[in-house]
Amino acid sequence: MEINTHEYIHVENAYENNLKHLSLDIPKGAITVFTGVSGSGKSSLVMDTIAAQSRRELNDTFPSFVQNYLPKYGRPHVSRIDHLPAAIVIDQKKPAPNARSTVGTYTDIYALLRLLFSRVGKPFVGYSDSFSFNHPQGRCLRCDGLGQVTDLDIHKLVDFDKCLNDPGVIHYVDFEPGQWRWIRYANSGLFDLNKKIRDYTPEELELFLYSPQIRLNPRPENWPKTAKYEGLVPRMYRSVIQSEEGKLHWKILEPMVTQGVCPECHGARLNPKILSCKIQGKNIAEAAAMPLEELLDWVCAITDPLGEDIVRTLKARLSGLVQIGLDYLTLDRGMNTLSGGEAQRCKIAKYNNSSLSDLLYILDEPSVGLHSHDIYRLREAVEQLRDRGNTVLLVEHHKEMILAADYVVDMGPGPGSSGGEILFQGSRADFLNSNTLTARLLLETGGLNPSPKAPNGWFPLKNLSLHNLQNLNVSLPLGVLAVIAGVAGSGKSSLMECFCKAAQETPVYISQKNIGISLRSTPATYLGAADEIRKIFAKRCGVKASLFSFNGKGACPVCAGKGVLVSDMAFMDSIETVCEACQGLRYSPEVLQYTVDGLNIAQVLDLTVAQAAEWFQGTSVRTLLLPLLEVGLSYLHLNQSLSTLSGGELQRLKLASYLGEKNQIFILDEPTDGLHIGDIRRLLDLFRRMVENGNSVFLIEHSLEVLKAADYVVELGPGGGHRGGHLLFSGTPAAMLECPHSVTAPYLRKEIGLS
């Protein structure tokens, strides 16, 4: 593609985070890939500078009244950015967990399907809203439109051999005699507090356990004026089980509840009347349960003229999702079950159906979670965004996505403070002829593991049928570095889930899910180094260690030690702005007066892991930090909020806490996500050392770099969803090259230069 050299986004003097006062021109109407080692400053330039400035200036175009309801973005550290289009950021953040959010509702396709059924479906049962499982006229009354039910075992909640005055009569928080929840029943005047529950009359038992909310008349003396009495069971469902409190106290609740598919709607979420309406023999729940590829064919077969316009729009929306490689998903699939990459590709497909142009699309590693087989679909989708007259910026490491670029910006040379520089900027062809680390590694075609380690044992798994596994039989190797391969949705995670359940000793499963992160969680607190640092400051300064905690006495009084002020945006993501009182340091002015070797506590915690390991030479702090160096997180700052880390970084942080373990089984879910080829090789060295220590390491992976280094490969497929779940291959990488059924083998052959 020819680039219009007269149209550029001009960035001048960007110094956000570790950026070294960068200036550059980015061509418009082109795909520009930003690459470089992990922590080199790619996201600081693209996300924290370019995207932030665009969003901030776009918000400024609205009236002040409207701006009060918009997200607030801080001013990025950059002198100026010229010719900047309005930016749409397509990141890997999933929507907030919500049992009612599905692929269909998130992409708005389910709304179109509802409209189609209201016009074309027979018999007519209602208008579009009636087909919503969130609407009173449509939802199943038994499960309230969730498709799942939670049943409370009253005999595990209540001790029927005790009276209300006995401790432990109700086994839940704040139901002990004298506590606020207990008082509601004690002060109601309805029960004898010294009478055993099992001796209640049927009427008393019904009132105690199942009464709906009622006003007491006459009102007891100690009863609040506006309060209503409610039975224990409906109260537990309303205020505990179906609320955020239930998640908080789930360990207490879990033994007394059972969860399962709703027995009335069988997971369809809708009531019988709505489910009686059909098109081509299928009701709306059955249509939503079809893989998108099959649903597209079903929609294309609808010829009723009343649905012509809706069918045309549905075909375009569904085709976008199928073309980008999500053909195995279903509209009823919960958004909370999707990976970050799958959620991101849903967004890309949505925008590819937009008629808007001259926009700036910013994508954060869209190749994450994709098999090489599906990368070409992603490339086509990104090229479509560009060809619609838009500018596309990608933060990427994947070889095929870099080769799809019109323009490349390579950053480095190292992570953290040793990065933040532009090593190369120019066309893809010139980049491949440059001598940067990324370009060199990109062109290498290294061979397979020359001496794969033989397994020292096997773990047989038989007749596996979890999710989409098709009665699978496989023996997993022990004592080696094994890769579980296959296209997205082929059943890899399901196989490892079965392995975890069947193993006598539970394997260490290191996923990319949050590790209980919050604004107050940092690498220093997670590994226990913060406690040791506070002790050193306390000893040297002659004060209590608690003074040096930003979660306690030493906290900044304005932000309470968070370093940022959080603005709750209700139905949108919360917005964080740096606290102006402490400038993000988290501490009060009093604490910052104390120093050790010239640095105060905030300055010490602002050191990178690598810097701190040197500064704390000879102390227990250095010992605690060494694992972070080994997993390639030397560039993180000790005080960096874990909420700013990527899934891959969080995963490596978890891994760091397990280094040194022996004779253990480890399972890691795509540990190379967000990693440069050079970083992948260092991580592979670490996995090899773990195997040498007697551990078994299983990697759910797509990276060909990892496949080349494996001792053993298990591949599932051939497709995703209902087309997956079969064993395609198990054996060494060399043997895989000759397997005619392997979907991965052709790409592995190409990677090592055989085709």
N, C-alpha and C positions, 0 to 999 in steps of 0.2 A: 504493500500500500504506500502511496505517495503522501508525505506529510506536508501540510501547508506551513512553510518555514516562517511565515509572517505572523502566525497566531500562536502565542505562548502564554502560559501562566508564569508570571515573573515573581519569584520569591527572593527577597533581599534581606540578608543578615538575620537568619533564623538561628536562635540560640536556646530553644526550648530543651530542657533536660540536658542531655549530653551533646547536643549539636554544637559544633565549633564555628559559629557565625557563618552559616552556609548561605550562598546565593546560587540560584540556578534557574534555568528556563525549562518549562515542561510543555511539550507540544500539545496543542488542543486537537480534538478530533482523532486522537490516537490512543493506543493502549500502551501505557508506561508501567513497567514493572520495577519496583524497588526491592532490591535484594541485598544480601550481605549476612554476615554471621549474626547469631541471636544476640540481641542487646546492642546492635551497632547503631541504632538511632532511626531505623526505618519508620516505626510507628510514631516516634516523636516528631518526625518531619511530616508524614502523611496525615496521621490522625490528630495529633496534638497541636499541629500548626496549621496546615492547609484546611483540613476539615473544620477545625474549631473556628478559624477566622471566617470561613464561608457561612457557617451556621450563625455565628455571632452577628455578622453584617446583614444576613437575611432577616434575622429577628428585628434588627433596627429599622427595617422598612415598615414595620407594623405600627399602628398607633400605640401610645403609651399604655392605654387601657388594656389592649390585647397583649402587650409585652409582659404585663403582670402575670399572665396565665401561661406564658411560654417558658421553656427551660432556659436557665441562665448559664451562659458560657463565659468563662474567664478570658481575659485578653492574652493570647499566646505571645511568647517572647519572639517577636519578629518585627523588623523595622517597617516593612511594607510588603504587600502582595498585590500585584496588578493583574487585571484581566481575569479575575477569579469568577468562575460560574457558580451557580447555586449547587451545593453538594448534597448528594444522597449517600449516606454511609450504609453499606451492606455488610454488617459485621456478623460474628458468630454468636452473639448473645441471643439466647432463647427467651421467649416471652416468660413473664413471671409464672411459676407453676400454678396451674389452674385446671381442676378436673373437668371443666366445661370447655376448655380450649382444645380443639382438634385441628388436624390439617385442613379439614373442610371449612371450619369457622375462621381460621387464621388467614387462609388464602381467599376468603369470600366466595369460594366455589359452592359451599353448602347453601348459601343464600340464593344463588342462582338455581340450584337443584330444588330448593323449596318452592321457588316461583314456578319452575317447570311442572312440578307435581300438582300445584294448585290450579294450573291451567289445563294440563293434559291428562293428569291421573284420573282413573275411574275406580270406584264412584267418587264424586266430588264430596270432600269431607271438610273443607274449610279453605281459608285463604293462606297466603304464604306463611304468616306468623304461626299458624296452627301446626306447621310441620317442624317447628323448632322445639328441641328438647329443653330449651330454657323458658318456654312459654307455658302458662298454666293450662291452655287448651290442648297442648301437644305432649307435654311430658308425662312419663309414667308416674303415677301417684306413689307407687311402692318405693321407688328409688329416687324420686324427685328429679328424674332426668339425668342421673349420673351413670346408669347402667350397672352400677355396683351397689351392694347393700352392706351395711355394717350392723351386725346383730350383737346386742349387749346381753351377756349372760347375767341375769339379775342375781343368781345365787353366788356368783363370784364377786359381785359388787356389794351385796348385803349379807351380813351374817344373821340369819333368821333365828339363831339361838340367843341373840342378845337383844337388849332393849335400847331405846334411843339414848339413854343416859350412860350406856357402857362404851368405853373406848374401843375403837375398831369396829363399830357396828356397820359403818359404811366405808369401804376401802378406797377412798379417793381423797384428794387434797382438800383441806379446809372443811372436812365433815366430822372432825373430832368434836366431842362435846364442848360447847363454849365458843367454837369457831363460827365464822360468819355464815357459811353455808348450812351448818347444823342448826343455827339459830332460827332460820326460816321455818323449819319443821317444829322446833321446840316451842316457839312463840305463837304458832298458829292456833293453839288451843284445841286442835283436832285429835290429839293422841295422848295416851297415858305414857309418859316418858319412862316409866318403870315396867312396862308390859313388853314381854318378848314379842318380836315381830311375828313369829310363827303363831302366836296366840291371838293376833288381830282377827276380827270378824272379816268376812269377805268384803263387806262395804268399806271397812277401815283400810284393808289391804289395797283395794282398788283406788281409794283416795290417796293413800301414801305413795303408791307406785305409779299410777297411770293417769291421774287427774289432769285434764288440760288446765290452762291458766284460768283461774276464777277469782272473783272478788269475794272476800270473806265478809259475811253479814250475819251477826254484828261483827265489827272489826275489833280484834283483841287489843288490849291496852298497849302492849309493846309492839304493835304492828305498824310499819310505816304507812302513811296515809295513801300513797299512790301504788303501793306494791300489790301484786297478785300472787295467789298461791298456785304452785305448779307441782305435779307429781314428780318423783325422783327420776323416772325413766325418760319422759319427754324433756325434763330439764337437762339431763346428762347429754341427750342427743343435741339439743339446741345450743347449749352454752359451752359444751366441752367437745364432744365427738366431732361435730360439724363446724368447729371453730379453730382458730389458730392455737388456742390453748391445748387442744387435743394433740397437735404436733409437738408441742413443748413437753407434754407429759405422756408421750406415747409409750414409754417403757412401763408406766403404771397401768395404762389402759390395755396394752396388748394382750395380757393373759385373760382379760375378761370380755374381749370382743372377737368375733369371727367375721372375716370379709369374704365376699364371693359375688358371683354374677347374680343379678336380680332375677328371682324365680318367676316373676310375672312377665317382664319384657325380654328376658334372656339376653340382656346387654344391649338391646336395641334403643333404650332410653325413652321410647315413645309409647303412647297408650294404644290399645287395640284398635280404636276407631281410626286413628291416623295411619296405622300399619295396614289397614284394610284397603287403602288407596294404592293402586298399582299402575305401572307403565310397563308394557311388554313383560308382564308376569312378575315384576319385582316391585317391592315397596321401597320407600326412601332409605330405610335402614339397610336393606339388602344392597341397594345401589352404593351406599356409602361404604359398605364393607368390601366392595370389589377393588382389586388392584387397579391403579389409575389407568394402566394400559387397557385392561378389559373394560373399564368404565367408559373410556373414550370410544371404543368400538360400539358399546351399548348406546351411547348418546348419538353416535353417527347414524344409527339405524332408526332413530325416531323421525317420523315423516309428518306428524300431525302439524298442519299449518299454524295452529294456535301457538305452537312452541318454536316456530322457525327462528325468530330473533334470539331466543334464549339458547337454543341449540348451537347457533353460530358462535355465540360468546363462550359457551361452555367448551366447545371444541378448541377454541383459541387458548383458553386458560389451561385446560388439561394437556393440550399438546405441548405447551411451554414446560410443564412439569415432567412430562414423559421425555422430551428432548434433552433435558438437562440431567437425566439419569435417575429420576425418582419414580419410575414406572411401577416399582414394587410397593410403594406406599398406598394406603387407603385413606379415604376422607375421614373415616371415624377413628383414625390413629391419633392418640393423645399427643399434643405438642411436647409434653414433658418426657415422652419416650424417644424423641428424636435427638440425634447428636447435634452439636453446634453447626457442623458442616451441612447437615441435612436441612436445618432451619434456615441457614444462609442461602442454600440453593432454592428453597421455596420463595425467598425474597427476590432472588435474581429472576426467576421465572415470572414473578408478578410484574416486575418492572419492564421485562421484555415485551409485555403486552401494552405498555403505556405509549400514548401518542406524543408525549413530551420529548423535546430534543434540546440540544445545546446545554445539557446538564453535565455535572461532574459526578461520576459514579466512583466511589471508593470502596474497594473490596479487600477485606482482611483475610488472606490465605484461603481462598475459596476451594482449593484443592484438598483441604483437610478431610480425611475420611473417605477419599475416593481411590478406587482401584485404577490402575493404568488403563484398563478397558473403558472406564467412564470418563477419563480426562478429556478425550476428544469432544464429548458432548458439552462439557463445561467450556472448552475453548470456543466452540461454536456459539454458545450463549453469550459469552463475553464479547466475541466479535460482533454479534448482533447488536449489543448495546452500543458499540462504537459506530457501526454502520448506520444506526439511526440518527447519527449526527451528534453523538455525545463524546465526552472525554472520559477515559477509564484509567484509574490508577489502581494497581494491584500491589499489595505487600505479599511477596511470594518467595518460596524456596524450591518449589517443584520444577524439575527440569523441563517438562513439556510445557508448562505455563510460561516459563521464562522464554522459551523458544517461540511462543506465540506473540511476544511483545513486538511493538513497532520501535520502542525506545526503552533503554535500560538505564537505571541509576543504581550503581553498585556502591554500597556503603561499608565503612569499616574504619581502620583495619581490624580492630578488635571489639570486644563488648564493653559496655559501660563507659568509663572515663577514657579508655583507650580507643573508643570509636567516635562516631559523630562527624566523620569526614566523608567527602565524596571521592571515591577512588576512581570512578569512571562514570561518564554520562554520554550517551550517544546512541546510535542505531544498534539494532540487534546484531547485524553483521559485524560492525566495528567492535562491539563488545566481545564477540566470540574470538576475535583476533587480538584482544587485549591480553595482558598478562596478570590480571587480578586473580586472587585465590579462587573466587567463585567461577570465573571463566575457565580456569585450568581444570577444576574439579568437574565442571559441567561436561567437558569434552573427554574426560577419562572413561575408559571402558575396562575396568578391572575385572578379574576373573572371580570364579566361585571360591568358597572356602576350600583350600587345598587339602586339608586333613580334618574332615568332620569327625567330631568325637562320637564314639559309639554309645548308645544308651546303656545305662547300668541296670535297667529294669523297665517294666511296662505297667501302665495302668489301663486295664480294659474297661470300656464303657459300651453297654449294649442296649439296643432298642430305645434309643433316645428320641423323644417326640415333643420336647419342649418348643413352644412357639412354632417355627417353620421347619424344625428338624424332622426328616422323613424316616423315622424308624432306624436311626443311624447307629452303626456299629463301628467303633474305632478304638485302637490301642494307642495311648499317648506315651511318648518316650520320657524317661526320667533321667536326670543327671546330665542333661544337654541343653543347648540353646535352641529352642524350638519355635518356629513361626507358624501361627494359625492364619492362613491366607484365604483370599476369596473376595469377590466383588462385594460392594456395600449391600447389606441386608441378606447375605448368604447364610447366616446362622453362626458366625464365629463367636459372638458374645454369648449366644445361647449354649453353645458347646462348652464354653468355659464355665458358664453358670452351672451346668450339669456336673462338670468336673468338681467344682467347689462343693456341691451338695454331696457327692459320692465319696470324696476323699475323707479318710479317717481323721487326719489332722487338717484343719481348715487352711487352705493356701492363703498367702498374702496377696490380695487382689488390689492392685494399685490402679484405680481408674482416674479419669480426669475430672471427676465431680469434685465439688467444693469440699475442703477439709475443715468445715466449720469456720469458714473465714468470716471476718468482720473488719470494720475499719480499725479496730484495736489489735488485730492479729498482724504480726510482722515476722520475718525470718528469725529475728532474735528471740521473740517470745515463743515461736513454734518449736525451736530447738533447745530452749532453756538457757540460751546464752544471756538473755536480758537479766536474769536473776544474778548470774555471776558478775556481770558488768556493774550492777547496782551495788553488790557487795564490795567490789574494788573501790568504787567511788565513796561508799560509806566509810570504809577503813581509812582511806587516804584523806578524807575531808572531816572525819570525826563527827559525823551525823548519822541518823538512822537511814537504813537502806530504803525504807518506804518513801522517803522524800524524793527519790530518783525514779519513781514510777509515775508515768503519765496516766495510769489507770487509778491513781490514788492521790496522795497529798501533793505530789509535784505537778499535777495537771494544770494546764492553762485554764483560768476561771471562765473564759469566754466560750471555748469550744469543748471544755471538759476533757481535754487530752486527745481529742480525735484528730486535731490538726486541720480539720476542714469543718465547714458548716454545711449541713445537709438540708436541702430544700425539698420537702415532700411535694411531689407533683401529682398526687392522687393517682389517676389511672395511667400516668406516664412514669418512666423511670425517674428516680430521684436524681437531683442535680447537686453536685458537691462543689463548693468554692473554698479556696484556701482561707483559713482564719486570719484576719488582718491583725488581730492582737498579738499572736505568737508567730505569724508568718509561716504557719505550718509546722513549727518546731514542737508543738504539743505541750511544752513545759511553761510554768510560771516564771516571771523574771527572777524571783528569789532563788529558784533552783539553778538557773543559768549562771549565777555568780560563782558557783563552785567549779573548780577545774582540776584536772589531773594531767600533768605533763603538758599544760597549755591548752587543753581542750575541755570544754564543758560537756555535759552528758548528751546534749542534743547534737553537738559536733561529732562526738564519738559514734553515736547511733546513725549519723548520716554517712559514715564511712561505708564503702563497698565491702563485701565479704572478703575480697582479696586484700584490701587495705587493712581491714580490721585484723585479719589473720597475722599480718606483719606487726601491727601496733600492739597486739596482745601476745607477742612471742613469749613462750615459756609459761603461759597461764592456761587454766582450764578452758577459758573462752576460745583460745585457738583450737584446742582439741575438739570442742563442740562444732566449730565452723569448718573443719577440714572436710567433712562429708559433702558440704555444699560446693567446695572446690572440685571434688571428684565427679559430681554430677553435672558440672558445667554451669553453675550458678554463681560464679565468682563476681559477676557484675551487679548483682542485686545489692541494694543498700540495706543495712541492718534494720532501719526504721521504715522500710517500704511496706505500705499496706498490702496484705495478701489479696485484697480485692482488686488490685491493679495487675495481678499476675495472670498470664494465660493458662489454659487448661494444661498444656504441656509443662509449663514451669511449676505449677502446683503439683503435678505428678512427680516431677523430679525432686521437688522438696520433700514429698512423702518418701520417695525412694531413699533419700539421704538419711532419713531416720532409721532405715533398716540395714544400712551397710554394716558389714561385719557379721551378719547372720550366717549360720552354716546349716547344711542339711535341711533346707527349707524349700518350699515350692512357691515361686513368685509368678504372678500373672499380671502383665502390664498391657493396658489398652491403648494402642497407638502411641507409644512413648516418643516417636520422632516428630509428632505434630509440632509445627512451628520451628523446626530445627534446620539449620544450614547443613550441607553435606559434610563439612568439616566437623561440625558438632555431633552429627550422627556417628561418625567414625570414632570419636572419643567416647560416646555413650556405649558403642558396641564393645570397646575395650573394657569398659566397666562391667558389662554383662558377662563378658568372657571370664573376668576375674571372679565374678559371683559363681559361675559354673565350676571354676577350678576350686572354689571353697566348698564344693559338694552340694550346691543348690541346683534345683531344676528351674529354668527360666522359660516361660511361655510368653511370647509377644504376639498380640493381635495386631497385625501390621499389613500395610500396603507397600511400604518402601522397598524398592528393588535393591537398594543399598543394604538393607537389613537381610533380605532374602539371600543375597550372595554370601553373607557371612554366617548364615544359619548352619547348624548341624543337621537339622531335621525340619521338614515342612509338612503340615497337614493342610490341604486345600479343600474348601467347601464350595458348593455352587450347584449348577452352573450360573444361575442368575440370582436375583434378590427376591425376597418375599416368598410367595408360593412356588417360585421357580428355583428356589435354593434348597438348602438343607440336606444335600446329598454329598457323600464323600467322593471327591474327584481324584485325589491323590494323597498318598502318605509315603514319605521316604526322604532321601537326601536331595539337595538342590540339583545335583548332577543328574540324578535319575528323573527328576521332574522335567528336565529339558526334553526327554524322550517320550513323555506321557501325552498321548493324542487327545485325552479328554481335558487336559488342564487349560483353563482360561488364562492363567498367569504365564505359562511357559513361553509363548511367543514373545512377550515383553521382556522376559528374563534373557532369552536368547539374544534379542536386540541389544539389551543393556551390556552384555559381555562381548558384543561385536560378532556374533555368529550369523546374524541376518539383518 
